[in-house]
Protein backbone atom coordinates (compact mmCIF):
# COMPACT_ATOMS: atom_id res chain seq x y z
CA UNK A 1 0.00 0.00 0.00
CA UNK A 2 2.75 2.45 0.93
CA UNK A 3 4.66 1.66 -2.26
CA UNK A 4 1.55 2.40 -4.31
CA UNK A 5 1.05 5.72 -2.53
CA UNK A 6 4.65 6.73 -3.13
CA UNK A 7 4.38 5.96 -6.83
CA UNK A 8 1.06 7.79 -7.03
CA UNK A 9 2.53 10.88 -5.36
CA UNK A 10 5.51 10.90 -7.72
CA UNK A 11 3.27 10.56 -10.77
CA UNK A 12 0.85 13.27 -9.63
CA UNK A 13 3.68 15.70 -8.91
CA UNK A 14 5.41 14.82 -12.19
CA UNK A 15 2.23 15.63 -14.10
CA UNK A 16 1.44 18.77 -12.07
CA UNK A 17 3.44 21.13 -9.89
CA UNK A 18 6.55 19.03 -9.39
CA UNK A 19 7.57 19.49 -13.01
CA UNK A 20 6.47 23.13 -12.82
CA UNK A 21 8.81 23.61 -9.87
CA UNK A 22 11.76 22.07 -11.70
CA UNK A 23 11.07 24.19 -14.77
CA UNK A 24 10.79 27.35 -12.66
CA UNK A 25 14.10 26.60 -10.91
CA UNK A 26 15.83 26.18 -14.27
CA UNK A 27 14.31 29.44 -15.50
CA UNK A 28 15.64 31.17 -12.37
CA UNK A 29 19.14 29.84 -13.08
CA UNK A 30 18.85 31.16 -16.63
CA UNK A 31 17.77 34.57 -15.30
CA UNK A 32 20.57 34.72 -12.72
CA UNK A 33 23.13 34.11 -15.46
CA UNK A 34 21.91 37.21 -17.27
CA UNK A 35 21.31 40.70 -15.84
CA UNK A 36 20.44 41.38 -12.16
CA UNK A 37 16.91 40.22 -11.38
CA UNK A 38 15.58 43.71 -10.67
CA UNK A 39 16.63 44.73 -14.19
CA UNK A 40 14.47 41.99 -15.68
CA UNK A 41 10.72 41.88 -16.09
CA UNK A 42 8.05 39.22 -15.83
CA UNK A 43 4.35 39.34 -16.59
CA UNK A 44 1.44 38.23 -14.44
CA UNK A 45 -0.65 36.82 -17.28
CA UNK A 46 0.98 36.24 -20.66
CA UNK A 47 -1.07 37.00 -23.75
CA UNK A 48 -1.61 33.86 -25.79
CA UNK A 49 -2.87 35.62 -28.92
CA UNK A 50 -3.29 39.16 -30.24
CA UNK A 51 -6.85 38.26 -31.24
CA UNK A 52 -9.01 38.87 -28.12
CA UNK A 53 -11.49 36.01 -28.51
CA UNK A 54 -8.73 33.56 -29.40
CA UNK A 55 -6.63 34.72 -26.46
CA UNK A 56 -9.58 34.09 -24.13
CA UNK A 57 -10.12 30.62 -25.61
CA UNK A 58 -6.45 29.67 -25.26
CA UNK A 59 -6.29 31.02 -21.71
CA UNK A 60 -9.43 29.07 -20.83
CA UNK A 61 -7.81 25.87 -22.12
CA UNK A 62 -4.75 26.46 -19.94
CA UNK A 63 -6.91 27.26 -16.91
CA UNK A 64 -8.90 24.09 -17.53
CA UNK A 65 -5.68 22.13 -17.05
CA UNK A 66 -5.33 23.52 -13.53
CA UNK A 67 -8.95 22.67 -12.72
CA UNK A 68 -8.31 19.16 -14.03
CA UNK A 69 -5.21 18.78 -11.85
CA UNK A 70 -7.24 19.72 -8.80
CA UNK A 71 -10.11 17.45 -9.81
CA UNK A 72 -7.75 14.53 -10.37
CA UNK A 73 -6.14 14.97 -6.95
CA UNK A 74 -9.56 15.25 -5.28
CA UNK A 75 -10.73 12.06 -6.99
CA UNK A 76 -7.59 10.12 -6.05
CA UNK A 77 -8.20 10.99 -2.41
CA UNK A 78 -11.71 9.54 -2.79
CA UNK A 79 -13.05 12.57 -0.95
CA UNK A 80 -16.73 13.43 -1.18
CA UNK A 81 -17.23 16.68 -3.07
CA UNK A 82 -18.49 19.58 -0.98
CA UNK A 83 -19.02 23.24 -1.77
CA UNK A 84 -17.62 26.10 0.32
CA UNK A 85 -19.64 27.27 3.30
CA UNK A 86 -20.25 30.87 4.34
CA UNK A 87 -17.56 30.81 7.07
CA UNK A 88 -15.07 29.67 4.41
CA UNK A 89 -15.59 32.97 2.58
CA UNK A 90 -14.73 35.00 5.67
CA UNK A 91 -11.69 32.88 6.45
CA UNK A 92 -10.57 33.12 2.84
CA UNK A 93 -10.77 36.91 2.97
CA UNK A 94 -8.76 36.83 6.18
CA UNK A 95 -6.06 34.73 4.53
CA UNK A 96 -5.97 37.14 1.59
CA UNK A 97 -5.33 40.07 3.91
CA UNK A 98 -2.84 38.13 6.04
CA UNK A 99 -0.78 37.03 3.03
CA UNK A 100 -1.44 39.74 0.45
CA UNK A 101 -0.56 42.93 2.32
CA UNK A 102 2.79 41.76 3.75
CA UNK A 103 3.45 40.09 0.39
CA UNK A 104 3.29 43.43 -1.42
CA UNK A 105 5.72 44.99 1.04
CA UNK A 106 8.05 42.00 0.70
CA UNK A 107 7.94 42.31 -3.10
CA UNK A 108 8.90 46.00 -3.00
CA UNK A 109 11.85 45.31 -0.70
CA UNK A 110 12.92 42.33 -2.82
CA UNK A 111 12.97 44.40 -6.01
CA UNK A 112 15.20 47.01 -4.35
CA UNK A 113 17.53 44.26 -3.09
CA UNK A 114 17.74 42.64 -6.51
CA UNK A 115 15.98 39.45 -5.39
CA UNK A 116 12.94 39.77 -7.62
CA UNK A 117 12.06 40.62 -11.18
CA UNK A 118 9.84 43.64 -11.79
CA UNK A 119 6.29 42.45 -12.43
CA UNK A 120 4.73 44.10 -15.45
CA UNK A 121 0.94 44.04 -15.08
CA UNK A 122 -1.48 44.02 -17.98
CA UNK A 123 -3.42 47.23 -18.56
CA UNK A 124 -5.85 45.70 -21.05
CA UNK A 125 -9.39 45.66 -19.67
CA UNK A 126 -10.25 42.82 -22.06
CA UNK A 127 -7.98 40.54 -20.02
CA UNK A 128 -9.88 41.07 -16.76
CA UNK A 129 -12.16 38.02 -17.31
CA UNK A 130 -9.08 35.99 -18.22
CA UNK A 131 -7.28 37.19 -15.10
CA UNK A 132 -10.20 36.24 -12.86
CA UNK A 133 -10.43 32.83 -14.50
CA UNK A 134 -6.70 32.27 -13.90
CA UNK A 135 -7.10 33.40 -10.29
CA UNK A 136 -9.79 30.79 -9.66
CA UNK A 137 -7.87 28.08 -11.55
CA UNK A 138 -4.67 28.80 -9.64
CA UNK A 139 -6.49 28.78 -6.32
CA UNK A 140 -8.30 25.51 -6.93
CA UNK A 141 -5.46 23.65 -8.63
CA UNK A 142 -2.71 24.67 -6.24
CA UNK A 143 -4.56 24.31 -2.96
CA UNK A 144 -6.12 20.95 -3.80
CA UNK A 145 -2.90 19.41 -5.14
CA UNK A 146 -0.19 21.12 -3.09
CA UNK A 147 -2.06 21.21 0.22
CA UNK A 148 -5.08 18.92 0.36
CA UNK A 149 -3.63 16.06 -1.69
CA UNK A 150 0.03 16.21 -0.69
CA UNK A 151 -0.57 16.74 3.04
CA UNK A 152 -3.15 13.94 3.15
CA UNK A 153 -0.98 11.47 1.28
CA UNK A 154 2.21 12.23 3.23
CA UNK A 155 0.26 11.93 6.47
CA UNK A 156 -0.94 8.50 5.32
CA UNK A 157 2.70 7.56 4.76
CA UNK A 158 3.41 8.36 8.40
CA UNK A 159 5.19 11.69 7.96
CA UNK A 160 5.28 14.04 10.94
CA UNK A 161 3.31 17.32 10.69
CA UNK A 162 6.42 19.48 10.37
CA UNK A 163 7.69 17.23 7.57
CA UNK A 164 4.62 17.39 5.33
CA UNK A 165 4.13 21.09 6.07
CA UNK A 166 7.70 21.82 4.96
CA UNK A 167 7.29 19.55 1.91
CA UNK A 168 4.10 21.31 0.84
CA UNK A 169 5.61 24.76 1.41
CA UNK A 170 8.79 23.88 -0.49
CA UNK A 171 6.81 22.62 -3.46
CA UNK A 172 4.75 25.83 -3.49
CA UNK A 173 7.86 27.96 -3.37
CA UNK A 174 9.60 26.01 -6.13
CA UNK A 175 7.16 26.71 -8.95
CA UNK A 176 7.21 30.45 -8.21
CA UNK A 177 10.99 30.73 -8.56
CA UNK A 178 10.72 31.99 -12.14
CA UNK A 179 9.67 35.35 -10.62
CA UNK A 180 12.81 35.50 -8.49
CA UNK A 181 14.32 34.23 -5.25
CA UNK A 182 11.98 36.32 -3.12
CA UNK A 183 8.89 34.87 -4.81
CA UNK A 184 10.03 31.41 -3.84
CA UNK A 185 10.68 32.40 -0.24
CA UNK A 186 7.47 34.39 0.09
CA UNK A 187 5.37 31.54 -1.25
CA UNK A 188 7.10 29.12 1.11
CA UNK A 189 5.89 31.24 4.03
CA UNK A 190 2.39 31.21 2.56
CA UNK A 191 2.73 27.45 2.11
CA UNK A 192 3.61 26.88 5.76
CA UNK A 193 0.55 28.84 6.90
CA UNK A 194 -1.82 27.13 4.47
CA UNK A 195 -0.53 23.60 5.10
CA UNK A 196 -0.69 24.11 8.87
CA UNK A 197 -4.28 25.36 8.60
CA UNK A 198 -5.35 22.37 6.52
CA UNK A 199 -3.60 20.00 8.93
CA UNK A 200 -5.54 21.50 11.82
CA UNK A 201 -8.95 21.89 10.18
CA UNK A 202 -9.12 19.64 7.13
CA UNK A 203 -10.77 22.53 5.24
CA UNK A 204 -9.42 23.42 1.81
CA UNK A 205 -12.01 25.93 0.58
CA UNK A 206 -10.80 28.84 2.75
CA UNK A 207 -7.38 28.33 1.14
CA UNK A 208 -8.86 28.24 -2.37
CA UNK A 209 -10.86 31.41 -1.71
CA UNK A 210 -7.92 33.19 -0.10
CA UNK A 211 -5.65 32.26 -3.01
CA UNK A 212 -8.28 33.42 -5.50
CA UNK A 213 -8.61 36.80 -3.79
CA UNK A 214 -4.83 37.28 -3.59
CA UNK A 215 -4.41 36.54 -7.29
CA UNK A 216 -7.48 38.52 -8.32
CA UNK A 217 -6.18 41.62 -6.57
CA UNK A 218 -2.71 41.07 -8.06
CA UNK A 219 -4.06 40.50 -11.57
CA UNK A 220 -6.83 43.10 -11.66
CA UNK A 221 -6.17 45.77 -9.02
CA UNK A 222 -2.35 45.85 -9.18
CA UNK A 223 -2.32 47.49 -12.65
CA UNK A 224 -4.44 50.33 -11.22
CA UNK A 225 -1.94 51.09 -8.45
CA UNK A 226 0.78 53.68 -8.92
CA UNK A 227 3.81 52.25 -7.14
CA UNK A 228 6.31 54.64 -8.70
CA UNK A 229 6.66 56.42 -5.36
CA UNK A 230 8.07 53.14 -4.03
CA UNK A 231 10.75 53.16 -6.69
CA UNK A 232 9.34 50.35 -8.87
KANORFEN-V372753 format. One record per helix or strand of 3 or more residues. SS is the DSSP state (hx for helix, st for strand). FROM is the first residue (numbers start at 1). TO is the last residue. If there is no record, write none. Layout:
{{SS | FROM | TO} {SS | FROM | TO}}
This chain:
{{hx | 2 | 15} {hx | 17 | 32} {hx | 37 | 39} {st | 41 | 43} {hx | 52 | 76} {hx | 86 | 113} {st | 118 | 120} {hx | 125 | 156} {hx | 161 | 174} {hx | 177 | 179} {hx | 181 | 201} {hx | 205 | 224} {hx | 228 | 230}}
